[in-house]
């Protein structure tokens, strides 16, 4: 996948966009990726999301906490060996914050990709 098409596959809407389900943001090729590719894809998507959250127009506590938890999760996904338990634990604490700050994120598709990335069903 070229760099340009890779960025399009992981496009995170800007804060001025209307809220959507966001399901189209993670295409079928991403959702059904092999484990190592899924790990790279979810890490790239979440790294982009770190920047989006940092630029959120409302300085609320949920945004700040979502930002640092996202950074923490991206770092965790970069570790070798990967700890599926730590990744999933961080994800479970992050999701409620992200839902508050960015409800348009495709949570089911992203959760599936994260599970694939860490090798859990």
C-alpha positions as CSV (number, residue, x, y, z in Angstrom):
1,X,0.0,0.0,0.0
2,X,1.5,3.3,-0.9
3,X,2.1,6.0,1.7
4,X,-0.7,8.2,0.2
5,X,-3.3,5.4,0.1
6,X,-2.2,4.3,3.6
7,X,-2.9,7.7,4.9
8,X,-6.3,7.7,3.3
9,X,-7.1,4.3,4.8
10,X,-6.4,5.8,8.2
11,X,-7.9,9.2,7.7
12,X,-9.2,10.6,10.9
13,X,-11.8,13.3,10.5
14,X,-11.0,16.8,11.6
15,X,-12.9,18.3,14.5
16,X,-15.1,20.3,12.2
17,X,-16.6,17.2,10.5
18,X,-20.0,16.0,11.5
19,X,-20.0,12.9,13.7
20,X,-20.3,9.7,11.8
21,X,-20.0,6.0,12.5
22,X,-16.5,6.2,10.9
23,X,-16.8,2.6,9.8
24,X,-15.5,3.5,6.3
25,X,-12.3,4.7,7.8
26,X,-11.0,1.2,8.4
27,X,-11.5,-0.7,5.1
28,X,-11.8,-4.5,4.7
29,X,-8.2,-4.9,3.9
30,X,-7.3,-3.3,7.3
31,X,-9.9,-5.2,9.2
32,X,-8.8,-8.6,7.9
33,X,-5.1,-8.0,8.0
34,X,-2.6,-10.6,9.2
35,X,-1.4,-10.0,12.8
36,X,1.9,-8.2,12.1
37,X,0.3,-6.0,9.5
38,X,-2.7,-5.3,11.8
39,X,-0.2,-4.2,14.5
40,X,1.5,-1.8,12.2
41,X,-1.9,-0.5,10.9
42,X,-3.5,0.0,14.3
43,X,-0.3,1.7,15.6
44,X,-0.3,4.1,12.6
45,X,-4.0,4.8,13.0
46,X,-3.7,5.5,16.7
47,X,-0.6,7.7,16.2
48,X,-2.6,9.8,13.8
49,X,-5.4,9.9,16.3
50,X,-2.9,11.3,18.9
51,X,-2.4,14.4,16.8
52,X,-6.2,14.7,16.2
53,X,-6.9,14.6,19.9
54,X,-4.1,17.0,20.7
55,X,-5.8,19.5,18.3
56,X,-9.3,19.1,19.7
57,X,-10.8,22.5,20.1
58,X,-12.2,22.1,23.6
59,X,-9.7,21.9,26.4
60,X,-11.5,19.4,28.5
61,X,-10.1,16.9,31.0
62,X,-11.4,13.9,29.0
63,X,-9.4,15.2,26.0
64,X,-6.2,15.5,28.0
65,X,-6.6,12.0,29.5
66,X,-7.5,10.5,26.1
67,X,-4.4,12.1,24.7
68,X,-1.9,10.6,27.2
69,X,-3.7,7.3,27.2
70,X,-3.4,7.1,23.4
71,X,0.3,7.9,23.6
72,X,0.7,5.2,26.2
73,X,-1.1,2.7,24.0
74,X,0.9,3.6,20.9
75,X,4.1,3.1,23.0
76,X,2.8,-0.2,24.3
77,X,2.1,-1.4,20.7
78,X,5.7,-0.6,19.8
79,X,7.1,-2.9,22.5
80,X,8.7,-6.2,21.7
81,X,7.5,-8.6,22.9
82,X,4.0,-7.3,22.9
83,X,1.8,-7.9,26.0
84,X,-1.8,-8.5,24.8
85,X,-3.1,-8.1,28.4
86,X,-1.5,-4.7,28.8
87,X,-2.7,-3.5,25.4
88,X,-6.2,-4.7,26.0
89,X,-6.2,-3.2,29.5
90,X,-5.1,0.2,28.1
91,X,-7.6,0.0,25.3
92,X,-10.5,-0.7,27.7
93,X,-9.6,2.4,29.8
94,X,-9.2,4.5,26.7
95,X,-12.4,3.7,24.9
96,X,-14.8,5.7,27.2
97,X,-12.6,8.8,26.9
98,X,-12.4,8.5,23.2
99,X,-16.2,8.1,22.9
100,X,-16.6,11.3,24.8
101,X,-14.0,13.3,22.7
102,X,-14.5,11.6,19.3
103,X,-17.7,9.7,19.0
104,X,-17.2,9.3,15.3
105,X,-14.3,6.8,15.7
106,X,-15.2,3.3,14.3
107,X,-14.8,1.6,17.7
108,X,-16.0,-1.9,16.7
109,X,-13.7,-2.1,13.7
110,X,-10.8,-0.6,15.6
111,X,-11.3,-3.0,18.5
112,X,-11.3,-5.9,16.0
113,X,-8.1,-4.7,14.4
114,X,-6.5,-4.2,17.8
115,X,-7.5,-7.8,18.8
116,X,-6.1,-9.1,15.6
117,X,-2.9,-7.1,16.2
118,X,-2.3,-8.7,19.7
119,X,-3.5,-12.1,18.6
120,X,-6.6,-12.4,20.6
121,X,-10.1,-13.4,19.3
